[in-house]
Amino acid sequence: MTQIKFVDLSAQYLAYKEEINQQVLDVLASIQYIGGPQLEGLEKELQEFCGCQHAIGCSNGTDSLLLALLAAGIKPQDEVITTSFTFVSTVEMICLIGAIPVFIDIDPENCLMDSKLLEGAITPKTKAIIPVSLFGQVSAMDEINAVAQQHSLVVIEDAAQSFGARQSTTKGEKYSCDLSTYACTSFYPAKGLGCYGDGGAVFTDNDDDAKKLRSLLNHGQSDRYEYVNIGINGRLDDIQAAILRVKLRHYKDEIARRCQLADNYTRALENTPTLTPLKLLEGNKSVYSQYSLYAPLSKRDDYRNTLQEQGIPTGVYYPKPLHQHKVFAEFAYRGRDKNSKTQPVPLPHTEAAASRIFSLPVHPFLSDEQQDKIIEVLNRLK
Ligand SMILES: Cc1ncc(COP(=O)(O)O)c(C=O)c1O
């Protein structure tokens, strides 16, 4: 049996090698490296894939969040409600523009924003909500959008881990990135849909917002050397776009394989009292960017070591919630009771998840034989 990898980018490259090489060589020969036809083609295909009116390629997932926050007009001291159980970028970009992240807890069953806590976190300064579609499944968007609408808030889906995921909503089945005012995704190589460098995209249905986003990611220009916004260099290049177009052709098959592997794990772990896989929110179809599960308290390291000894790599997303990091510590005290440094925002499920969660290999090139071995070792964990 070949070595089990947590993410297998080399197997993926070998599978699509001819197509990818050809696409890259074509871009090299075309000398259209920035803002060329590959980017235009990719944007159109991303729109068609998820149903959103505008898909705008950009430099990475972090910048896509910054661009959405800027396009939404979020200003210093505005409050943005999000979760602390996420990759740093979500909160980092809120702070970078001087706004204040207000944390609410997650639902421990799925690690997504607990939408029931939203109302209690809203103040006159609240301007936006950033739900994070973690581990490949979309947050409870009907509930989140309803609260946002009632309070005139912008919703920015952090879809860095969920492009391709689906949810049945009051408007029928919809794709991640087509469920909010703005959505942001990442094409980091290890993501479900990854390029061979950095890349990302922002999504919106609104024509004016799309125009503004395109300006913001190109130094705030409206036209060449006409500056109308303070922006950034946040462009996606054509080599990355060309690679993504190849991978997008295979993406639905890859999602199907990930789902099959996830179902196998879930079935195999049904009678394993020591391990508790996360659950799907009702109506969700995940892309399983991670297959995450809980170990009993203080057993996670032992379990991971046992798995590693058997040649099975695992990951921990995330070992420490963001509000427990020094740089974000002040925000642990904001939210419900402002000005009080004595009452931290209660985030018990976030903190418990960080101490128990870990993730198993679920990439589309994992063989049945490899997964059988992983399941056999999991079933022996005590
Ligand atoms: C939830 C989340 N948000 C944002 C990002 C940032 O994406 P990028 O690494 O492309 O900047 C990531 C990437 O890991 C992520 O997982």
The ligand as an SDF file (V2000), in Angstrom:
LIG
                    3D

 16 16  0  0  0  0  0  0  0  0999 V2000
  -11.8310   29.7990    6.9270 C   0  0  0  0  0  0  0  0  0  0  0  0
  -10.7240   30.4280    6.1350 C   0  0  0  0  0  0  0  0  0  0  0  0
  -10.7740   31.7350    5.8520 N   0  0  0  0  0  0  0  0  0  0  0  0
   -9.8150   32.3420    5.1410 C   0  0  0  0  0  0  0  0  0  0  0  0
   -8.7220   31.6450    4.6580 C   0  0  0  0  0  0  0  0  0  0  0  0
   -7.6240   32.3900    3.9450 C   0  0  0  0  0  0  0  0  0  0  0  0
   -7.3440   31.9220    2.6740 O   0  0  0  0  0  0  0  0  0  0  0  0
   -5.8810   32.1600    2.0130 P   0  0  0  0  0  0  0  0  0  0  0  0
   -4.9380   31.2190    2.6960 O   0  0  0  0  0  0  0  0  0  0  0  0
   -6.0750   31.8570    0.5790 O   0  0  0  0  0  0  0  0  0  0  0  0
   -5.5160   33.5770    2.2400 O   0  0  0  0  0  0  0  0  0  0  0  0
   -8.6290   30.2750    4.9110 C   0  0  0  0  0  0  0  0  0  0  0  0
   -7.4620   29.4960    4.4140 C   0  0  0  0  0  0  0  0  0  0  0  0
   -6.9390   28.6460    5.0460 O   0  0  0  0  0  0  0  0  0  0  0  0
   -9.6460   29.6420    5.6700 C   0  0  0  0  0  0  0  0  0  0  0  0
   -9.6000   28.3400    5.9610 O   0  0  0  0  0  0  0  0  0  0  0  0
  1  2  1  0
  2  3  1  0
  2 15  2  0
  3  4  2  0
  4  5  1  0
  5  6  1  0
  5 12  2  0
  6  7  1  0
  7  8  1  0
  8  9  2  0
  8 10  1  0
  8 11  1  0
 12 13  1  0
 12 15  1  0
 13 14  2  0
 15 16  1  0
M  END
$$$$
